[in-house]
Amino acid sequence: MRGLLLVFSLHGSPASAPADRWFGQDKLQHFFVSAFVQSIAYGTLRGAGVSHGTALAGASATTAAIGVGKELRDRRVTGVFSPRDLVWDAAGAGTMTLLLSHTARRTVGP
């Protein structure tokens, strides 16, 4: 059922929808906000004692849920669901994940 909802939410009327360009200020906002959410979610999970890998996975799920939720809201309010916005969301989250994957603290033994 959820799959059908996703398919129907992605289907829009091209004649009535505004142009959704790959590049623009809103795409940069999607990139940076998703990177920020990824970082905050990761830091919060690590602060709660969650392992590095689990925190990365949890942060990714959180960022994806927020991005999709935003697009579903846009679809309801403006009638436009932008898969391109989701691509930029994923790029921001992915970039931050790469940065965070190199920040795991190494325990220094005696």
Secondary structure, DSSP 8 states (H G I E B T S, - for coil): -HHHHHHHHH---TTTS----SSSHHHHHHHHHHHHHHHHHHHHHHHTT--HHHHHHHHHHHHHHHHHHHHHHHHHHHS---HHHHHHHHHHHHHHHHHHHT--------
